[in-house]
Amino acid sequence: MPPKGKAAQKPKAGSSAATKSQAVAPAAPSTNSTTAKVTLDHQLQSSTVAEQSRNNFTLCHPFEDLTGKKSLSALPTQADQLVWLASRLVTRPLVRFLGAKGQKELWKKVNDNSLPPRGFNLRKYKKRQQHKTTDSRGRDIGEYSTEEWEVRQEKRVTLSCLQLQSQRFRELRDRQKRGFIDSQTGDQVLVTDSEYLEEKQRRREMERLNRELYGTQGMARQGKLALDPEWDDVVPIVMEDPENALAAIAYSPDYAEAMSYLRAVMHSKEYSPRCLKLTEYIIHLNPAHYTVWLFRAANIFALKLPILDEITWLNQIALENLKNYQIWHHRHLLVENYYPSISSDEAALSAFANSERDFLTQILAEDTKNYHVWSYRSWLVGKLGTWSNPEELKSTEDLIDQDVRNNSAWSHRFYLVFSDPENCTPGNRYAATEADPKVPGWIVDREVKYAEEKIRLAPQNQSGWNYLRGVLVKGGRELNSVRGFAEEFVKGLGGGEEGEEVRSSHALDLLAEIYKETGEREKADLCLRRLMEKWDRIRGGYWQWRREGLGLGEVAA
C-alpha cells in the first residue's frame, strides 16, 4: 500500500490509465469541425443567392432541418440535443437569469462546438422564405447569381449615397430660406445654380436606380417636376375623375403631373419665373390649352417682362401650330399691353407695325387662308392705324398676285380701303353693304379698275366679282356702270348651243341684276334661265327663285 498522505500521481501521457480515461470520456457532438467544413465548402459552391442563404442558415443552425420537421428527439445523440439547446438559449434574453456556473457551462458548450450565437435570425429567415422578394422585372432575387447580387448591392449603395447627398441639399436650401449665416465665411448661406443643376441630375439618377431596383413601387414621387428641386415646396392639386366616370380622359402622366402643379400655383396666385417655365412646358404638351395661355399672360404682365421678347418666342410657337387660335388671342393681349408704351412714338410704332407685317407675311406663306391670322391682321390694322400704309396694301396685292382666288386677301383689301377713317364716315355708321358718301370717287375708280384687271386673269373666280360688287355699292354707283365689262364674258346668249359663249357664270349673274336694274326683265330672265339650264345647274332652285322675283308672271321651271 502506498504511504498515507501521499496523493496518487496523474497518469503519464501514453500510459494505459490515460488511454482508459480517454476511452470513457463522453462522446463529442456530431457538429464537429469536419461537418462545418463540408457545409462551408458547399456554401462556397452555391450558384444562387437562395442557395447561399440556405447554406448560411444551415451553418448557423445545424439541427434546424431535423427539429423543424420532427422534434428534438430526432437528433441522434443526447450530446447533439444539448448543443442544439445551447445554440437556442444563448441568443435569448433568459440567459442572464442563469447563475454564474450555468452561464459558464453554457458558453463552454458554445465555444467547444464553434456555435455562432449571432447567426441568422430564425424568424426573419423563415419570413423571407414565405414572402419572396422580386426585382423591378418580377424576377425572384433568390435566383440571382452571386455576381448579379453584387451588382445589385452596388446599385443599392449608390442609391443610398445619392439619397444622403439629396438630403444634404434640402438641408442647405432650408438654411438659405431661414437666412442662416455661414460660421466660417460670415456670408449668408446660398444654394448656387450649379448645386441646383447637380441636384436635378442626382434625382434623375435616383429615379433610374429606383426603377431598376424596385420598379415604380419604389418611387414615392414620379415625373419631371417632382424630380426638380425647384418645385419641392409646391403640393400639387391632382384632379381625380369620379368613380366609374362615363368619359374619363386618358391624360399622359407628364401632362397630368404638370396640370396638377399648375392648379396649385394658380390657386396660390403665384406669379414667378418658374410659373412662366411651367406654362411653356404645358404649352409644349398641349398648345390649345386656353387657361394656360391666360395664366402665362398674367405672369408676363405681373413680372413686367419685355413684351417684344415674348412675341419673339411666340413667333416660333405660331409657326409650329398654324391652326391654333389661342396663340393669336395671346398675341392680341400682348399688343394691347404694349401699345400704350409706343402710341406716342411714331418711329417705334412704325417699326413694330413693320415687324408684325413681316411675320404675318411669313406665316401666311405657310397657310395663305389661315382665318386666325387674317382676323388678327385686321384687328392689328385698326389698333395701329395702318389703313393707308402703302406697305400694308402692297402686301395684300402680292398675295392676290400669288393666288387670285385668295378670298381672304380680297376681304382684307376691302377692309383696308373702305375702313380708313380718312376715306369713310367714322363710327361704322354705314354697313359694308351700304353706300358711304364720304368715299372719294378716285378710290372707287382705282378699285374698280384693279378688280377688272384681276377678273380678266380668272373670269370664273368669284372673289374678284364679289369685290367689284362691293366697291360699286360702297361708292354709291349703279351696277350698270360696269355693264360693258360684264358683257365681255357673255356672247350669243340664247342663240343655241353652238353660238352661246359664257366665260363666267358670275358675269351672267351680274348681268341679270343689271338688266333688272334697267328694266330689261326679259333679258334678266334669259340670264337666270341659262344659268339654271346649263351654266350653274347645281343651284337651279336658287335661279328659279330669282326668276320668280322678276314679276313676269308664272315662270316655267
Residue pairs with C-beta under 8 A, 6 or more apart in sequence:
2 8
11 17
11 18
11 21
12 18
26 79
27 77
27 79
28 79
29 77
29 79
29 80
29 82
29 83
29 113
30 76
30 77
30 79
30 80
31 62
31 63
31 80
31 83
31 113
31 114
31 115
32 113
33 114
35 62
36 59
36 114
39 55
39 58
39 59
39 62
40 59
42 55
43 52
43 55
43 56
43 59
46 52
46 55
46 146
47 145
47 146
48 142
48 143
48 144
48 145
48 146
49 141
49 142
49 143
49 144
49 145
49 146
49 149
50 140
50 142
50 143
52 146
53 125
53 128
53 142
56 119
56 120
57 64
57 119
57 120
57 125
58 64
58 65
59 116
59 119
60 116
60 119
60 120
61 87
61 119
61 120
61 122
62 84
63 75
63 80
63 83
63 84
63 87
64 122
66 74
66 75
67 74
67 75
67 84
72 81
72 84
73 81
75 81
75 84
82 109
83 109
83 113
83 115
86 106
86 109
86 110
86 113
86 115
87 110
87 115
87 117
89 95
89 106
90 106
90 107
90 110
90 115
90 117
91 117
91 118
95 103
95 106
98 106
109 115
110 117
132 140
132 141
132 142
133 140
133 141
133 142
134 140
134 141
135 141
135 152
135 213
135 214
135 215
136 211
136 212
136 213
136 214
136 215
136 218
137 215
141 149
141 152
144 152
152 213
155 209
155 212
155 213
156 213
158 209
159 206
159 209
159 210
159 213
162 202
162 205
162 206
162 209
163 206
165 202
166 199
166 202
166 203
166 206
169 191
169 195
169 198
169 199
169 202
169 229
170 229
170 232
172 189
172 191
172 195
173 191
173 229
173 232
175 189
176 188
176 189
176 190
176 191
179 188
180 188
180 189
181 187
181 188
181 189
182 188
182 189
196 229
196 230
199 229
200 227
200 228
200 229
203 227
203 228
203 229
204 227
207 219
207 222
207 227
210 218
210 219
211 218
211 219
216 222
221 227
222 253
222 257
223 253
223 254
223 257
224 254
224 257
224 258
224 281
225 231
225 236
225 257
225 258
225 261
225 278
226 257
230 274
231 261
231 274
234 261
234 264
234 265
235 264
236 257
236 260
236 261
236 263
236 264
237 260
237 263
237 264
237 267
238 256
238 260
239 256
239 259
239 260
239 263
241 248
241 249
251 259
252 285
254 285
255 282
255 285
255 286
258 278
258 281
258 282
258 285
259 282
261 278
262 278
262 279
262 282
262 292
262 295
265 272
265 275
265 278
266 295
271 298
271 299
271 302
271 303
272 299
272 303
273 303
275 295
275 299
276 296
276 299
276 300
276 303
276 305
279 292
279 293
279 295
279 296
279 299
280 296
282 289
282 292
283 289
283 292
283 293
283 296
283 317
286 292
287 317
287 320
287 321
287 324
287 326
287 327
288 321
288 324
288 325
288 326
289 326
290 326
290 329
293 326
293 327
293 329
293 330
296 330
297 330
297 333
297 334
299 305
300 307
300 310
300 334
301 337
307 334
307 337
307 338
308 338
310 334
311 331
311 334
314 327
314 330
314 331
314 334
315 359
317 327
318 324
318 327
318 328
318 331
318 363
319 362
319 363
319 366
321 327
322 363
322 366
322 367
322 370
323 367
323 370
323 372
324 372
325 372
327 372
328 372
328 373
328 375
328 376
331 376
332 376
332 379
335 380
335 383
336 383
338 352
339 383
339 384
342 348
342 349
342 352
343 349
349 384
352 384
353 380
353 384
353 386
353 389
354 391
356 380
356 384
357 391
357 392
357 395
360 373
360 376
360 377
361 395
363 370
363 373
364 370
364 373
364 399
367 373
368 399
368 402
368 403
368 406
368 408
368 409
369 406
369 407
369 408
370 408
371 408
374 408
374 411
374 412
377 412
378 412
378 415
380 386
381 387
381 392
381 415
381 416
382 419
386 392
387 416
387 417
387 419
387 420
387 421
387 422
388 420
388 422
388 423
392 416
393 413
393 416
393 417
396 409
396 412
396 413
396 416
397 413
399 406
399 409
400 406
400 409
400 410
400 413
400 454
403 409
404 454
404 457
404 458
404 461
404 463
404 464
405 458
405 461
405 463
406 463
407 462
407 463
407 466
410 463
410 464
410 466
410 467
413 467
414 432
414 467
414 470
414 471
417 423
417 443
417 447
418 424
418 432
418 436
418 439
418 470
418 474
423 438
423 439
423 440
423 443
424 430
424 436
424 438
424 439
425 436
425 437
425 438
430 436
432 470
432 474
433 470
433 473
434 473
434 474
435 473
435 474
435 475
435 476
436 474
436 476
437 476
439 474
439 475
439 476
441 475
443 475
444 471
444 472
444 474
444 475
444 477
447 467
447 471
448 468
448 471
448 472
448 482
451 464
451 467
451 468
451 471
452 468
452 482
452 485
454 461
454 464
455 461
455 464
455 465
455 468
455 504
458 464
459 489
459 503
459 504
459 506
459 507
460 503
460 504
460 505
460 506
461 506
462 506
465 504
465 506
465 507
465 509
465 510
468 482
469 479
469 510
472 478
472 479
472 481
472 482
478 517
479 510
479 513
479 514
479 517
480 514
480 517
480 518
482 510
482 514
483 511
483 514
486 507
486 510
486 511
486 514
487 507
487 511
488 507
489 502
489 503
489 504
489 507
489 508
490 501
490 502
490 503
490 504
490 507
490 508
490 511
490 527
491 500
491 501
491 502
492 499
492 500
492 501
493 500
493 502
493 508
493 526
493 527
493 530
494 500
494 526
494 530
500 530
502 508
502 530
502 535
505 531
505 535
505 536
508 527
508 530
508 531
508 535
509 527
509 531
509 536
511 523
511 524
511 527
512 524
512 527
512 528
512 531
512 546
513 524
515 521
515 523
515 524
515 527
516 524
516 550
521 550
521 551
521 552
522 552
524 550
525 547
525 550
525 552
525 555
528 543
528 544
528 546
528 547
528 550
529 543
529 547
531 539
531 543
532 539
532 540
532 543
532 544
532 547
536 543
544 555
544 557
547 555
548 555
